[in-house]
């Protein structure tokens, strides 16, 4: 979401801008690329269908100051993920929901 009055990005989405308190907010298309800000490798099998280990990362989105997504890094071995890696979004459908996951840009 982005405020149409002060241009601040709003994440997680809210009906009111936290910067200027405007209700003039709307969805905003972003590039879908970014950089791994920090990450951890999870080895705990929290769900029977979960494949471990997997990477949980915080991704700083390009061109969207102050917006970070907590997500998974997929498509590469967990030991190949590092802080500062360039990534791009890859949507994965689970039932009627599309999850924004990220993969390394090679």
C-alpha positions in Angstrom: 0.0 0.0 0.0 1.1 3.6 -0.6 -0.3 6.9 0.8 -1.4 9.1 -2.1 -0.9 12.2 0.1 2.6 11.8 1.5 3.8 9.0 -0.8 4.9 6.8 2.2 4.8 3.0 1.7 2.6 1.2 4.2 3.5 -2.4 5.1 1.9 -4.3 6.5 -1.2 -2.9 4.7 -3.4 -0.6 6.7 -6.4 1.6 5.9 -4.6 4.7 7.3 -1.1 6.0 6.6 1.0 5.8 9.7 3.1 8.8 8.6 0.4 11.4 7.9 -2.8 9.6 9.1 -4.4 10.0 5.7 -7.0 7.5 4.6 -6.0 8.2 0.9 -4.1 4.9 0.5 -4.1 2.4 -2.3 -2.2 -0.7 -3.5 1.1 0.1 -5.3 2.9 -2.1 -7.8 6.6 -2.7 -6.8 9.5 -4.2 -8.7 9.6 -7.6 -6.9 13.3 -7.5 -6.5 15.4 -6.9 -3.5 18.3 -7.9 -1.2 18.5 -10.4 1.7 18.7 -8.1 4.8 19.1 -11.0 7.3 18.1 -14.7 7.4 18.1 -17.9 9.4 18.1 -21.5 8.5 15.2 -23.5 10.1 15.8 -27.2 10.9 12.7 -27.8 12.9 9.9 -29.7 11.1 6.9 -27.6 12.4 4.5 -29.3 10.0 4.5 -32.8 8.6 4.5 -31.5 5.0 7.4 -29.1 5.7 10.8 -30.0 4.1 13.7 -29.0 6.3 16.1 -27.3 6.3 14.7 -24.1 4.8 15.7 -20.4 4.8 13.5 -17.7 6.5 14.7 -14.3 5.3 13.9 -10.7 5.7 14.1 -9.1 2.2 14.5 -5.3 1.7 12.5 -4.5 -1.5 14.1 -2.3 -4.2 12.6 1.1 -4.5 10.4 0.8 -1.5 12.2 2.5 1.4 11.6 0.9 4.8 9.6 -2.1 3.5 10.8 -5.5 4.4 9.1 -8.9 3.7 9.6 -11.9 5.9 9.7 -14.8 3.4 11.5 -17.9 2.3 14.4 -18.1 -0.1 13.8 -21.0 -2.5 15.4 -22.7 -5.4 18.9 -23.0 -4.0 20.7 -24.9 -1.2 20.4 -23.3 2.2 24.1 -22.9 2.5 24.2 -20.7 -0.6 22.1 -17.9 0.9 23.9 -14.9 2.4 23.2 -11.4 3.6 23.3 -9.0 0.6 22.2 -11.6 -2.0 20.1 -10.2 -4.8 16.7 -11.9 -5.0 13.5 -11.7 -7.0 9.9 -12.7 -6.2 8.4 -16.0 -7.2 4.8 -16.6 -6.4 3.7 -20.0 -5.2 0.1 -21.0 -5.1 -1.3 -22.8 -2.1 -5.0 -23.4 -2.5 -6.5 -19.9 -3.4 -3.5 -17.9 -1.9 -0.3 -16.9 -3.7 2.7 -16.7 -1.4 5.5 -14.3 -2.3 8.7 -16.4 -2.0 12.1 -15.2 -3.3 14.9 -16.8 -5.3 18.5 -15.7 -5.8 19.3 -13.7 -8.9 22.1 -15.5 -10.7 
